[in-house]
Amino acid sequence: MARAYRDVSNVVRELGLLRRTPVFYSLVAAGIALGFGGVITGMILLGDSWLQLLMAAALGILFTQVAFLAHEAAHRQILSTGPANFRLARILAAGVVGISYAWWDSKHTRHHGNPNKVGSDPDIEVDTISFLDEDAAKSRGFIRMITRRQGWLFFPLLTLEGVNLHYLGLKHLFSRKPIKGRWTELALIAARFTIVLTPIFLFLPLGMAFAFIGVQLAVFGVYMGASFAPNHKGMPIIAPDARLDFFSKQVRTSRNVSGGWWATWFMGGLNYQVEHHLFPNMSRFHLSRARRIVKDYCEANNVPYTETTIFRSYAIVIDYLNRVGLAARDPFDCPAAQQLRRA
């Protein structure tokens, strides 16, 4: 498999698929900027109206689109140098979206190194939702009640994920561990919330202002979760002591979402998860061409290449989480067992 990855990499480089695409990202940024301009204009024109909640939903979508750009900058996809990309990622994540770049980067780097590997990938650690049977079995109290039905509750719980992302980022920044750019991020986040919240609470009635923030955070959380969940959830889990080559590890644990350009726009390029994990610094613009190359090599080397529709991926995620949640259920909860106990 090491040779397969080397061969794929050579083809990708020869075709120029690792080149930066400044025009593409300039157009994406311009489109997002126009979107923010439209929302601000809409808020001014609507005034004291509950239709403002539509503007709140639009903001949730736009902040997620900015988060996609922050993710790509963190992977050095946008600008020509690493430091410039990292500065841009910090500004977009903390200054626009309002989440800590330092927290996300440390977590995401570990995920890329060992996707779906027990004990190494933070994305399969418990965070209300359990992704492993042994974690589900350890759940207690109210969390155990959620875990039993976590597949069906997954998307409703995502309405709280926006709040959770802000909280986890601030918790990281206020921790005692050494963090590069701590005060810069705190200043950016403080400025961001001041700029966003001040006009909302200044010009809207108090109840409407809180509803506006609630809708924006809910849409942001659901959109983020709906974009990242299909990538690895329900794919093979790697044991802590397992040893896999880079190519096999990244391809076997990743799932692509079909749909072409609209899926690429909706998911910020995350629909090409296999190719993104093999070439993290590849521009979103080139991922579709890389897909054809990688898929051919997987077929030639008998490596499973997973791709499905977005709705099928959600069904797989829900089914997987429900199966994991079975570990949190009382083994005597089944009707037959209850009849035996009463007898």
C-alpha positions as CSV (number, residue, x, y, z in Angstrom):
1,M,0.0,0.0,0.0
2,A,2.9,2.4,0.6
3,R,3.7,2.0,-3.1
4,A,0.1,2.7,-4.1
5,Y,0.1,5.9,-2.1
6,R,3.4,6.9,-3.7
7,D,2.0,6.3,-7.2
8,V,-1.2,8.2,-6.5
9,S,0.8,11.1,-5.1
10,N,3.1,11.2,-8.1
11,V,0.1,11.4,-10.5
12,V,-1.6,14.1,-8.4
13,R,1.6,16.2,-8.4
14,E,2.1,15.7,-12.2
15,L,-1.4,16.9,-12.8
16,G,-0.8,20.0,-10.7
17,L,-3.6,19.1,-8.2
18,L,-1.6,20.4,-5.3
19,R,-1.3,23.9,-6.7
20,R,-3.0,26.8,-4.8
21,T,-6.2,28.2,-6.4
22,P,-6.3,31.9,-5.3
23,V,-9.0,32.9,-7.8
24,F,-11.3,30.1,-6.6
25,Y,-11.0,31.1,-3.0
26,S,-11.3,34.8,-3.8
27,L,-14.7,34.0,-5.5
28,V,-15.8,31.9,-2.5
29,A,-14.8,34.7,-0.1
30,A,-16.6,37.3,-2.2
31,G,-19.8,35.1,-2.3
32,I,-19.7,34.8,1.5
33,A,-19.1,38.5,1.9
34,L,-22.1,39.3,-0.3
35,G,-24.1,36.9,1.8
36,F,-23.2,38.8,5.0
37,G,-24.0,42.1,3.2
38,G,-27.4,40.7,2.2
39,V,-28.2,39.6,5.8
40,I,-27.3,43.0,7.2
41,T,-29.4,44.7,4.6
42,G,-32.3,42.3,5.3
43,M,-32.0,43.0,9.1
44,I,-32.2,46.7,8.5
45,L,-35.2,46.5,6.2
46,L,-37.1,44.0,8.3
47,G,-36.8,46.0,11.6
48,D,-38.9,44.8,14.5
49,S,-40.3,41.7,12.8
50,W,-40.2,38.0,13.6
51,L,-39.0,37.5,10.0
52,Q,-35.6,38.4,11.5
53,L,-35.4,34.7,12.4
54,L,-34.8,34.0,8.7
55,M,-31.8,36.3,8.8
56,A,-30.6,34.5,11.9
57,A,-30.8,31.2,10.0
58,A,-28.9,32.7,7.1
59,L,-26.2,33.9,9.6
60,G,-25.9,30.3,10.9
61,I,-25.3,29.1,7.3
62,L,-22.8,31.8,6.6
63,F,-20.8,31.3,9.7
64,T,-20.6,27.6,8.8
65,Q,-19.3,28.5,5.4
66,V,-16.6,30.7,7.0
67,A,-15.8,27.7,9.3
68,F,-15.1,25.7,6.1
69,L,-12.7,28.3,4.9
70,A,-11.0,28.3,8.4
71,H,-10.6,24.5,8.1
72,E,-9.0,24.9,4.6
73,A,-6.7,27.6,5.8
74,A,-5.6,25.5,8.7
75,H,-4.7,22.7,6.2
76,R,-2.6,25.3,4.2
77,Q,-5.0,25.1,1.2
78,I,-5.6,28.8,0.5
79,L,-2.5,31.0,0.8
80,S,1.0,30.2,-0.4
81,T,2.8,29.9,3.0
82,G,2.0,28.0,6.2
83,P,2.3,30.9,8.6
84,A,0.0,33.1,6.4
85,N,-2.6,30.2,6.3
86,F,-2.4,29.7,10.0
87,R,-3.0,33.5,10.6
88,L,-5.9,33.5,8.3
89,A,-7.4,30.4,10.0
90,R,-7.1,32.0,13.4
91,I,-8.8,35.2,12.2
92,L,-11.6,33.3,10.5
93,A,-12.2,30.8,13.3
94,A,-11.9,33.2,16.3
95,G,-12.6,36.5,14.8
96,V,-15.6,35.6,12.5
97,V,-17.0,32.3,13.7
98,G,-16.2,32.8,17.4
99,I,-14.5,29.4,18.1
100,S,-11.0,28.8,19.2
101,Y,-8.6,28.0,16.4
102,A,-6.0,26.6,18.9
103,W,-8.5,24.2,20.4
104,W,-9.8,23.0,17.1
105,D,-6.4,22.7,15.5
106,S,-4.9,20.5,18.2
107,K,-8.0,18.2,18.1
108,H,-8.2,18.1,14.3
109,T,-4.5,17.3,13.9
110,R,-4.8,14.3,16.1
111,H,-7.9,13.2,14.2
112,H,-6.1,13.3,10.8
113,G,-3.2,11.4,12.1
114,N,-5.3,8.5,13.4
115,P,-8.9,8.7,12.1
116,N,-11.3,6.3,14.0
117,K,-8.4,4.8,16.0
118,V,-9.4,4.1,19.6
119,G,-7.4,6.1,22.1
120,S,-5.9,8.4,19.4
121,D,-8.8,10.1,17.5
122,P,-10.5,12.7,19.7
123,D,-13.5,12.7,17.4
124,I,-14.7,9.3,18.7
125,E,-14.3,10.3,22.4
126,V,-17.5,10.7,24.4
127,D,-19.1,14.2,24.1
128,T,-22.7,13.4,25.2
129,I,-22.8,11.0,22.2
130,S,-20.9,7.7,22.6
131,F,-19.2,6.4,19.5
132,L,-17.9,3.1,21.0
133,D,-19.7,0.3,22.7
134,E,-17.5,0.4,25.8
135,D,-18.2,4.1,26.3
136,A,-21.9,3.6,25.9
137,A,-21.8,0.9,28.5
138,K,-20.2,3.3,31.0
139,S,-22.8,6.0,30.6
140,R,-24.9,6.8,33.7
141,G,-28.0,8.7,34.7
142,F,-29.4,11.2,32.3
143,I,-26.6,10.7,29.8
144,R,-27.4,7.0,29.8
145,M,-31.0,7.8,28.8
146,I,-29.8,9.8,25.9
147,T,-27.3,7.2,24.9
148,R,-30.0,4.5,24.6
149,R,-31.6,6.5,21.8
150,Q,-28.7,8.6,20.6
151,G,-29.1,7.7,17.0
152,W,-32.6,9.2,16.9
153,L,-31.6,12.1,19.1
154,F,-28.4,12.9,17.1
155,F,-29.8,15.6,14.9
156,P,-32.0,17.2,17.6
157,L,-28.9,17.4,19.8
158,L,-26.9,19.1,17.1
159,T,-29.1,22.2,17.7
160,L,-26.9,22.6,20.9
161,E,-23.6,21.9,19.1
162,G,-23.1,25.6,18.2
163,V,-23.1,26.5,21.9
164,N,-20.9,23.5,22.7
165,L,-18.3,24.5,20.1
166,H,-18.1,28.0,21.6
167,Y,-17.9,26.6,25.1
168,L,-15.2,24.0,24.4
169,G,-13.1,26.6,22.7
170,L,-13.3,29.1,25.6
171,K,-12.6,26.3,28.1
172,H,-9.5,25.4,26.2
173,L,-8.3,29.0,26.1
174,F,-8.9,29.6,29.8
175,S,-7.1,26.4,30.8
176,R,-3.6,26.4,32.3
177,K,-1.9,24.5,29.5
178,P,0.4,26.5,27.2
179,I,-1.5,27.8,24.2
180,K,0.1,29.7,21.3
181,G,-1.9,32.8,20.5
182,R,-4.2,32.6,23.5
183,W,-4.7,36.3,24.1
184,T,-5.0,37.0,20.4
185,E,-7.8,34.5,20.1
186,L,-9.5,35.8,23.3
187,A,-9.4,39.3,21.9
188,L,-10.7,38.2,18.5
189,I,-13.5,36.3,20.1
190,A,-14.5,39.2,22.4
191,A,-14.5,41.6,19.5
192,R,-16.5,39.2,17.4
193,F,-19.2,38.7,20.0
194,T,-19.3,42.5,20.6
195,I,-19.8,43.2,16.9
196,V,-22.4,40.5,16.5
197,L,-24.4,40.8,19.7
198,T,-24.5,44.6,20.2
199,P,-26.7,45.5,17.2
200,I,-29.0,42.5,17.8
201,F,-29.7,43.5,21.4
202,L,-29.7,47.2,20.6
203,F,-32.2,47.2,17.8
204,L,-34.4,44.2,18.5
205,P,-36.8,43.6,21.4
206,L,-35.2,41.5,24.1
207,G,-37.3,38.3,23.4
208,M,-36.7,38.6,19.7
209,A,-33.0,39.1,20.2
210,F,-32.6,36.0,22.3
211,A,-34.7,34.0,19.7
212,F,-32.4,35.4,17.0
213,I,-29.3,34.2,18.8
214,G,-30.9,30.8,19.5
215,V,-31.9,30.2,15.9
216,Q,-28.5,31.3,14.6
217,L,-26.7,28.9,17.0
218,A,-29.0,26.1,16.3
219,V,-28.6,26.4,12.5
220,F,-24.9,26.7,12.9
221,G,-24.7,23.6,15.1
222,V,-26.9,21.4,12.9
223,Y,-25.1,22.5,9.7
224,M,-21.7,21.9,11.2
225,G,-22.7,18.4,12.5
226,A,-24.5,17.5,9.2
227,S,-21.3,18.3,7.3
228,F,-18.8,16.5,9.5
229,A,-20.8,13.5,10.7
230,P,-21.0,11.6,7.4
231,N,-17.2,11.6,7.0
232,H,-16.2,8.8,9.4
233,K,-19.2,7.8,11.7
234,G,-20.2,4.3,11.0
235,M,-16.9,3.5,9.2
236,P,-14.4,0.8,10.6
237,I,-13.0,1.5,14.0
238,I,-9.2,0.8,14.4
239,A,-8.0,-1.0,17.5
240,P,-5.4,0.8,19.7
241,D,-2.7,-1.7,18.9
242,A,-3.5,-2.1,15.1
243,R,-0.9,-1.1,12.6
244,L,-2.1,0.1,9.2
245,D,-0.2,1.9,6.4
246,F,-1.2,5.5,5.7
247,F,-3.1,4.8,2.5
248,S,-5.2,2.0,3.9
249,K,-5.9,3.8,7.2
250,Q,-7.1,7.0,5.6
251,V,-9.2,5.3,2.9
252,R,-10.8,2.6,5.0
253,T,-12.0,5.0,7.7
254,S,-13.3,7.7,5.4
255,R,-16.6,8.0,3.5
256,N,-17.3,10.2,0.5
257,V,-20.6,11.8,-0.2
258,S,-21.8,11.9,-3.9
259,G,-23.6,14.8,-5.4
260,G,-21.0,16.8,-7.4
261,W,-20.8,20.6,-7.2
262,W,-23.8,21.1,-4.9
263,A,-22.4,18.6,-2.3
264,T,-19.0,20.4,-2.5
265,W,-20.7,23.7,-1.9
266,F,-22.9,22.4,0.9
267,M,-20.1,20.5,2.7
268,G,-17.2,22.8,1.9
269,G,-15.3,20.0,0.1
270,L,-15.8,17.6,3.0
271,N,-17.8,15.4,0.7
272,Y,-14.4,14.3,-0.8
273,Q,-13.3,13.0,2.6
274,V,-11.1,10.2,1.3
275,E,-9.1,12.6,-0.9
276,H,-9.0,15.2,1.8
277,H,-7.4,12.7,4.2
278,L,-4.9,11.5,1.7
279,F,-4.0,15.1,0.6
280,P,-5.0,17.5,3.4
281,N,-3.4,20.5,1.7
282,M,-5.2,20.0,-1.6
283,S,-7.6,22.8,-2.6
284,R,-11.3,22.1,-2.6
285,F,-11.2,23.0,-6.3
286,H,-9.1,20.0,-7.2
287,L,-10.7,17.3,-5.0
288,S,-13.1,16.0,-7.6
289,R,-10.3,15.3,-10.1
290,A,-8.3,13.6,-7.4
291,R,-11.3,11.4,-6.6
292,R,-11.1,9.7,-10.0
293,I,-7.4,8.9,-9.5
294,V,-7.8,7.6,-6.0
295,K,-10.8,5.5,-6.8
296,D,-9.0,3.8,-9.7
297,Y,-6.0,3.0,-7.5
298,C,-8.3,1.6,-4.7
299,E,-9.9,-0.7,-7.2
300,A,-6.5,-1.8,-8.5
301,N,-5.2,-2.5,-5.0
302,N,-8.5,-4.0,-3.6
303,V,-8.9,-1.3,-1.0
304,P,-12.5,-0.6,-0.1
305,Y,-13.5,2.9,-1.4
306,T,-16.7,4.1,0.3
307,E,-19.1,6.6,-1.3
308,T,-22.8,7.1,-0.9
309,T,-25.5,9.8,-1.0
310,I,-25.8,12.3,1.7
311,F,-29.2,11.0,3.0
312,R,-27.9,7.4,2.9
313,S,-24.9,8.6,4.9
314,Y,-27.2,10.2,7.6
315,A,-29.2,6.9,7.8
316,I,-25.9,5.0,8.3
317,V,-24.8,7.4,11.0
318,I,-28.2,7.1,12.9
319,D,-28.2,3.3,12.6
320,Y,-24.6,3.1,13.8
321,L,-25.2,5.4,16.8
322,N,-28.4,3.4,17.7
323,R,-26.4,0.1,17.6
324,V,-23.7,1.6,19.9
325,G,-26.4,2.9,22.2
326,L,-27.6,-0.7,22.7
327,A,-24.6,-1.1,25.1
328,A,-26.2,1.4,27.4
329,R,-29.5,-0.5,27.8
330,D,-30.4,-2.8,30.6
331,P,-30.1,-6.4,29.3
332,F,-33.4,-7.1,31.1
333,D,-35.3,-4.4,29.3
334,C,-36.7,-6.6,26.6
335,P,-40.4,-7.6,26.9
336,A,-39.6,-11.4,27.2
337,A,-37.2,-10.7,30.1
338,Q,-39.8,-8.5,31.9
339,Q,-42.4,-11.3,31.6
340,L,-39.9,-13.7,33.1
341,R,-39.1,-11.4,36.0
342,R,-42.8,-10.9,36.8
343,A,-43.3,-14.7,36.7
